[in-house]
């Protein structure tokens, strides 16, 4: 016996498509919309993830550079590219200060040094803090910094970040001594790598080409012939404190650590040995120089006992 189905059952039997079937056009539209949705999601993910990856790389690079600066000397005191050295000073088991130099410092090149002093600011306030270095092999002594302490390191209560920039003339181990009002305070060691012996390039100042370090020191190079004197005009850039004092030139030949005297102004009468502005420089002086042997030499100009930079020249026979 066949019972008649209710109206709703007949409605359920009809296909759910307006056109009566799942057409190819409908299938294409569904796939297209699905693809577009995935594309939008990918674009959103890309817009969010790429900046995060870049930020992570930048932070990592900054961390690496900071670590490279502070960890050039490892806890055992071994310098990258050099022997084991002592970079901290203790007195009766108490740490007084630690030296952190720039990575890979080379002789003859100006570099930055940071000293972390442990004692409070009152220990140093109003006193003259002097740094001088002694070369371990030759005994050569260089005064590199001297100043009266009148304030703390920026952002710190004491001298936790005391900084100095200086140049040492030859490679090897140096002992850096700290004096406080001319009294020994402590000493550490630092290592200078061998510098480049490439001839120092020239730069233009005014109408002249000068050999040296631009905006620091240079001279008009008339060439060098072994043991033959020649006049040279030196030029200097900097403030009055840097450029006031006796002027000296020393030199060291490639392959040796023996430093010779080339020129020296009168130490007593030449508290201000340099002339005025000339050729775009702040100060100048004309001197006579000669180097005794053919080969490559490093000139070492000093003002007031402090080495400015170094300049490599070729001396002909």
C-alpha positions as CSV (number, residue, x, y, z in Angstrom):
1,X,0.0,0.0,0.0
2,X,1.5,3.3,-1.1
3,X,1.1,6.2,1.2
4,X,1.3,9.7,-0.2
5,X,4.4,11.6,1.0
6,X,4.0,14.9,2.8
7,X,4.9,18.2,1.0
8,X,8.1,18.7,2.9
9,X,9.4,15.4,1.7
10,X,8.8,16.4,-1.9
11,X,10.7,19.6,-1.3
12,X,13.7,17.7,0.2
13,X,13.8,15.5,-2.9
14,X,14.5,18.5,-5.1
15,X,18.2,19.3,-5.8
16,X,19.6,22.3,-3.9
17,X,20.7,24.2,-7.0
18,X,18.8,26.9,-8.7
19,X,19.8,25.5,-12.1
20,X,18.9,22.1,-11.0
21,X,22.5,20.7,-10.9
22,X,26.1,21.4,-9.8
23,X,27.3,23.1,-13.0
24,X,30.9,23.5,-14.2
25,X,30.5,27.3,-13.9
26,X,29.5,27.0,-10.2
27,X,32.5,24.8,-9.6
28,X,34.8,27.3,-11.2
29,X,33.4,30.2,-9.1
30,X,33.8,28.2,-5.8
31,X,37.4,27.3,-6.6
32,X,38.3,30.9,-7.6
33,X,36.9,32.4,-4.4
34,X,38.8,29.8,-2.4
35,X,42.0,30.7,-4.1
36,X,41.4,34.4,-3.6
37,X,40.8,33.8,0.1
38,X,44.1,31.8,0.5
39,X,45.9,34.6,-1.4
40,X,44.6,37.2,1.0
41,X,45.6,35.2,4.0
42,X,49.1,34.7,2.6
43,X,49.5,38.4,2.0
44,X,48.5,39.2,5.6
45,X,50.9,36.6,6.9
46,X,53.7,38.0,4.7
47,X,53.0,41.5,5.8
48,X,53.3,40.5,9.5
49,X,56.1,37.9,9.3
50,X,58.6,39.7,7.1
51,X,59.0,42.8,9.4
52,X,59.3,40.5,12.4
53,X,62.2,38.5,10.7
54,X,63.9,41.8,9.7
55,X,63.6,43.2,13.2
56,X,65.1,39.9,14.6
57,X,68.0,40.1,12.3
58,X,68.8,43.7,13.2
59,X,68.6,43.0,16.9
60,X,70.9,40.0,16.4
61,X,73.4,42.1,14.5
62,X,73.5,44.8,17.1
63,X,74.0,42.2,19.8
64,X,76.8,40.6,17.9
65,X,78.6,43.9,17.4
66,X,78.2,44.8,21.1
67,X,79.6,41.3,22.0
68,X,82.5,41.7,19.6
69,X,83.4,45.0,21.3
70,X,83.2,43.8,24.8
71,X,84.4,40.3,24.4
72,X,87.5,40.9,22.3
73,X,89.3,39.9,25.5
74,X,87.9,36.7,26.8
75,X,87.7,35.8,30.5
76,X,91.1,34.1,30.3
77,X,92.6,37.4,28.9
78,X,93.4,36.1,25.4
79,X,93.2,38.8,22.7
80,X,91.8,37.9,19.2
81,X,94.9,37.7,17.0
82,X,97.4,38.0,19.9
83,X,98.8,36.5,23.1
84,X,97.2,36.1,26.5
85,X,97.2,39.5,28.3
86,X,95.9,40.9,31.6
87,X,93.0,43.3,31.1
88,X,91.9,43.7,34.7
89,X,93.7,45.1,37.7
90,X,93.2,43.8,41.3
91,X,94.6,45.2,44.5
92,X,94.6,42.7,47.5
93,X,91.9,40.6,45.7
94,X,89.7,43.6,45.0
95,X,88.9,44.6,41.4
96,X,89.8,48.2,40.7
97,X,89.3,48.5,36.9
98,X,89.0,46.7,33.6
99,X,90.1,47.8,30.1
100,X,88.0,47.1,27.0
101,X,89.7,48.2,23.7
102,X,88.2,48.4,20.3
103,X,88.4,45.0,18.4
104,X,91.6,44.4,16.4
105,X,93.5,47.5,17.3
106,X,96.6,48.1,15.2
107,X,99.7,50.0,15.9
108,X,99.9,53.5,14.3
109,X,96.1,53.8,14.1
110,X,93.9,55.8,16.5
111,X,91.5,53.5,18.4
112,X,89.0,53.9,21.3
113,X,89.4,52.4,24.8
114,X,86.9,52.1,27.6
115,X,87.9,51.6,31.2
116,X,85.4,50.5,33.8
117,X,86.5,51.9,37.2
118,X,84.9,50.2,40.2
119,X,85.5,52.8,42.9
120,X,83.0,55.6,43.5
121,X,83.4,59.0,41.8
122,X,84.7,60.6,44.9
123,X,88.0,58.7,44.5
124,X,88.7,60.5,41.2
125,X,86.9,63.9,41.5
126,X,89.2,66.9,41.1
127,X,92.2,64.7,40.5
128,X,94.4,64.3,37.4
129,X,93.9,60.9,35.7
130,X,96.9,60.1,33.5
131,X,97.4,57.1,31.2
132,X,100.8,56.2,29.8
133,X,101.9,53.0,28.0
134,X,105.2,51.1,28.0
135,X,106.2,48.8,25.2
136,X,107.1,45.4,26.7
137,X,110.0,44.6,24.3
138,X,111.6,48.0,23.7
139,X,110.7,49.9,26.8
140,X,109.3,52.8,24.7
141,X,107.1,55.0,26.8
142,X,104.1,57.0,25.5
143,X,101.8,59.3,27.5
144,X,98.4,58.9,25.8
145,X,95.9,60.8,28.0
146,X,95.8,63.2,31.0
147,X,92.8,65.2,32.3
148,X,91.3,66.5,35.6
149,X,88.2,64.5,36.4
150,X,85.2,66.9,36.9
151,X,82.2,64.7,36.2
152,X,81.0,61.1,36.0
153,X,80.6,59.0,32.9
154,X,77.4,60.1,31.0
155,X,74.5,58.1,32.5
156,X,76.5,56.6,35.3
157,X,77.2,57.6,38.9
158,X,80.9,57.1,38.6
159,X,83.6,56.3,36.0
160,X,82.0,53.1,34.8
161,X,82.5,54.2,31.2
162,X,85.7,56.2,31.1
163,X,86.9,56.5,27.5
164,X,90.0,57.6,25.7
165,X,91.3,57.6,22.1
166,X,95.0,57.3,21.4
167,X,97.6,55.8,19.0
168,X,100.5,53.6,19.8
169,X,103.4,53.5,17.4
170,X,104.6,49.8,17.2
171,X,102.9,46.4,17.5
172,X,103.2,44.0,20.4
173,X,102.2,44.0,24.1
174,X,102.0,47.3,25.9
175,X,101.5,47.9,29.6
176,X,99.0,50.7,30.2
177,X,99.6,52.5,33.5
178,X,96.9,54.6,35.3
179,X,98.1,57.5,37.5
180,X,96.0,59.5,39.9
181,X,97.6,62.8,40.8
182,X,100.9,61.3,39.5
183,X,100.6,58.4,42.0
184,X,100.3,54.8,40.6
185,X,96.8,53.5,40.7
186,X,97.1,50.3,38.7
187,X,98.1,48.8,35.3
188,X,96.8,46.4,32.6
189,X,98.0,45.1,29.3
190,X,96.9,45.6,25.7
191,X,98.0,44.1,22.4
192,X,98.6,46.0,19.2
193,X,98.4,44.1,15.9
194,X,100.9,44.8,13.1
195,X,99.7,47.7,11.1
196,X,99.4,47.9,7.3
197,X,102.6,49.0,5.5
198,X,100.8,50.2,2.4
199,X,101.9,53.7,1.5
200,X,99.5,56.2,3.0
201,X,97.3,57.8,0.2
202,X,97.1,61.4,-0.6
203,X,94.1,63.7,-0.1
204,X,93.3,67.2,-1.4
205,X,93.3,70.3,0.8
206,X,93.2,73.7,-0.8
207,X,95.4,73.7,-3.9
208,X,97.6,70.9,-2.7
209,X,97.7,67.1,-2.5
210,X,98.9,66.0,0.9
211,X,99.9,62.6,2.2
212,X,98.4,61.7,5.6
213,X,95.0,61.3,7.3
214,X,92.4,63.8,6.0
215,X,91.2,66.4,8.5
216,X,93.8,65.3,11.0
217,X,97.4,65.6,9.7
218,X,99.3,65.6,6.4
219,X,102.2,67.1,4.6
220,X,103.1,68.1,1.0
221,X,105.2,65.1,0.0
222,X,108.3,66.1,-2.0
223,X,109.5,62.5,-2.0
224,X,112.3,60.9,0.1
225,X,115.8,59.9,-0.9
226,X,117.9,58.0,1.7
227,X,120.0,60.3,3.9
228,X,119.2,63.4,1.9
229,X,117.4,66.3,3.8
230,X,114.4,67.9,2.3
231,X,111.9,70.6,3.4
232,X,108.3,69.5,4.0
233,X,105.2,71.6,4.9
234,X,103.0,69.9,7.5
235,X,99.4,70.7,8.0
236,X,97.1,70.0,11.0
237,X,93.4,70.0,11.9
238,X,91.9,70.2,15.4
239,X,91.2,72.4,18.4
240,X,93.7,74.5,20.3
241,X,94.2,72.0,23.1
242,X,95.2,69.3,20.6
243,X,97.5,71.5,18.5
244,X,99.4,73.5,21.2
245,X,102.8,72.3,22.3
246,X,106.2,71.2,20.9
247,X,106.2,69.4,17.6
248,X,108.2,66.2,16.9
249,X,108.5,63.7,14.2
250,X,109.8,60.2,14.8
251,X,110.0,57.2,12.4
252,X,110.2,53.4,12.4
253,X,111.3,51.2,9.5
254,X,109.3,48.2,8.3
255,X,110.6,45.0,9.9
256,X,112.0,46.7,13.0
257,X,110.7,48.2,16.3
258,X,113.5,50.8,16.6
259,X,112.1,54.3,16.6
260,X,114.4,57.1,15.5
261,X,114.2,60.9,16.0
262,X,113.6,62.8,12.7
263,X,112.7,66.3,13.9
264,X,112.1,68.1,17.2
265,X,111.2,71.7,17.9
266,X,112.7,73.4,21.0
267,X,111.0,71.8,23.9
268,X,111.4,74.8,26.2
269,X,110.6,77.7,23.9
270,X,108.1,76.1,21.5
271,X,105.0,75.7,23.7
272,X,103.2,76.6,20.6
273,X,105.4,75.4,17.7
274,X,102.9,75.6,14.9
275,X,102.0,78.5,12.6
276,X,98.4,79.6,11.7
277,X,95.9,78.6,9.1
278,X,97.1,77.6,5.7
279,X,95.8,75.6,2.7
280,X,92.6,74.7,4.4
281,X,94.3,73.5,7.6
282,X,94.0,75.0,11.1
283,X,97.8,75.0,11.7
284,X,101.0,74.5,9.7
285,X,104.8,74.2,10.0
286,X,107.7,73.8,7.6
287,X,110.5,71.5,8.7
288,X,113.5,69.6,7.3
289,X,113.4,65.9,7.4
290,X,115.6,63.0,6.3
291,X,115.4,59.2,6.7
292,X,118.7,57.3,6.8
293,X,117.9,54.2,4.7
294,X,115.9,53.2,1.6
295,X,112.8,51.2,2.3
296,X,109.3,51.7,3.7
297,X,109.1,54.0,6.8
298,X,106.3,55.0,9.2
299,X,106.4,58.7,10.2
300,X,105.1,59.4,13.7
301,X,104.1,63.1,14.2
302,X,103.7,64.2,17.9
303,X,102.3,67.4,19.4
304,X,102.8,68.0,23.1
305,X,104.2,64.5,23.5
306,X,101.1,62.7,22.0
307,X,101.1,60.8,18.8
308,X,98.5,62.1,16.3
309,X,98.5,59.4,13.6
310,X,101.1,57.5,11.5
311,X,102.0,58.0,7.8
312,X,103.8,55.4,5.7
313,X,106.2,56.6,3.0
314,X,108.7,55.1,0.6
315,X,112.3,56.1,0.7
316,X,114.4,55.7,-2.4
317,X,118.1,55.0,-2.7
